Amino acid sequence: MPAMPWDLNISAANLDLLSEKSRTAAKKEPAMDEAAFRLFYRETARPLFSYLLRVAGDRSVAEDLMQEAYCRLLAADLPAMHGTELKSYLFRIATNLMHDRWRRRKEDPLRENIIEMPGASPALDAKLEMRRAFAQLKPRERELLWLAYVEGSSHNEIAQCTGLGAASIRILLFRARRRLADLIRKGG
């Protein structure tokens, strides 16, 4: 079984993952010490990786984006933030990196990587149907639904992560839910 990104041994050497470009731009102390980073990483790595994997649809892309998001967070000149604000900021960095990647490469945001398996159980069939429908959503819709219903983020937190206005999150979530429901109905 491959090592998961959050299973990596975090040491002082691993904290030095900043790219050469980031290192030259960051001629200062890291935004947090090693102990604080370890704790923050343990709390956020799994949810961030799940979010990136589901929205990007590619494990290697999700791993790259996750590493770059943490590197940029460490290189950033941040004001004092509490845990929720820092997590929202990390998700915002990762979301922006994902958008930049799609714009730069004009790549399909979600590959057709869903494996068709013979119906083993109704629960598995329902999961596959949900994944198929989720894959047909636009990237923004996937982001919103994932942050709201998997991460349990509030509308304000989603706005911070995505860069959208807090007032527009409610209607965008409503539309994304409606579109997902329509896709599930059509598939079934």
N, C-alpha and C positions, 0 to 999 in steps of 0.2 A: 504494500500500500504506500503510495507516495506521501511524503511529508506534507502536511498542510502548512500554509504560510504562517499561521499563528503558533505552530509547534517549533518554530525555529529557535535556536538557542540565542537569546539576546544577551550580548556582552558588550563591553566597551568597544570591541572591534566591530561588532554589528551595528553599533550606533554610528559608526563612521561610514555608513553606506551612501553618503551624499556623493553625487556625481562630481567630477572635476569642476564643471561649470558652477554647481551649487556651492562647492567649497570656496571658490574664489569670490563668489558673491556674499558668502557668509563668513566674514572675518571677525566673528564675534562668538560669544559663548552660545551654546545651544539654548533653545527656548525653555527646556526643562532638564533637570539632572537625570542621571541614569535610572535611579530608583523610581522617580515619577514617570519616566517614559515606560519602564517595564510595566508598571501598574496600568497606565493608560493603554498600552498595547494589548495587555491581557483582556481588558474590558472592551476594546473596540475592534480588534483584529478579525474575529470571527464574523461579527455583523457587517463589517466593511467588506470583507472578502465575499460573503454571501450576496450582498447588494451588487457588487461589481460583477460577480459571476453571472447573476441572474439578468442583469441589464445588458452587459456586454456579450454574454453568451459564449465566451471562450475563456478557458481556464488560464492559459498563458497570458492573455491580455489582462485578465483580472489580477493576476499575480504582479505583472509589470506595473499596472496602475496603482495597485495597493502599495508597492514599494516606493514608487515615486511620490505618492500622496504623503506617506510618512516622512520621506526625505524633505519634501517641501515644507511640511509642518515644522520639522526641526530647524529648518533654515529660516523660517519666517520670523520677523520681528513682531512678536505678539504682545498685546497688552495682557494684563492679568485676566484670566478667564476661569470660570468654574467648569466642572466636568461636562455638563450638557452643552455649554457654548463651545468648548473645545472639540467635542464630538461632532457638533454641527459644522464647525469650521473644517474639520478633517473630511467630512462627507462632501462639503462644498468643493474642497480642493479636488477630491476624487471625481466628482461630477464634472467639474470644469476640465480635468485632464481627459476624461472620456469624450466629452464634446469636442475638445481640440483634436483628439485622435481621429474622430469620425470626419471632421471637417478637413483635416490635413490629408487623410488617406482616402477619403471618399469611399470607405469600406462599408459594407453592409453591417449595421450595428448588431445583428443577431444572425449567426449562421444557422443553417438548417442542420442542427446537430442532435435532433431528437430521434432516438432510436425507436423504431416501431417494434413492439414485442407482441406476440400473441396474447390475447386476453387471459391473464393469469387470475386476476381477481377484479371485482368491481372497483375496489379502492384504487388499485393500480391503474385501471382504465380511466378513472376520474382524474387521477394525478396527471396522466399523459394528456388527457383532453384539456386540462387546465394549463399545462405547459405549452401545448400547441396554441391555445388561444392567447396566452400571455406573450408568446413569441410573435404573434401577429400584430400586437400593439405597437404604437410608435414608441421610440426610446423615452420620450418625455412622459408618456403615460405609464410605462413600466417603472420609471423612477418614482413617480408620484405614488403609485399603488404600493410599491415595495416599501418606501419610506413610511407610508401611513399605516399599512396593515401588517407588515412583517416586523419593521423596526418599532412601530408604535409611536412614531414621531407626531408631535402636534403640528397644527397648520403653521405656526410661527417657526418651528424648527425646520419644517419642510421648506419654507420660504428662505430661511438662512442657507440651507444646503443647496438649493437649486438656483437661487438668485431671482426667483419670481417674487411678485408682490404677495404679501400675506393675504390680502383680500381676494386674490384670484385663485388661491389654492382650493378653496371649497368648491367652486364651480368646475375647476379643472379635474378635481377628484371625482366629482359627480359624473362628468362626461367620460372619464376613463373607466369608472365602474360600469356605466351604461354600455360602453363599447365592449368591455370584457364580457359582460352578460350576453350581449348580442352575439358575439363570437362563439361563446359556449353553446348558446341555443342553436346556432347554425350548424355547429359541429355535431350536435347530438340529435 
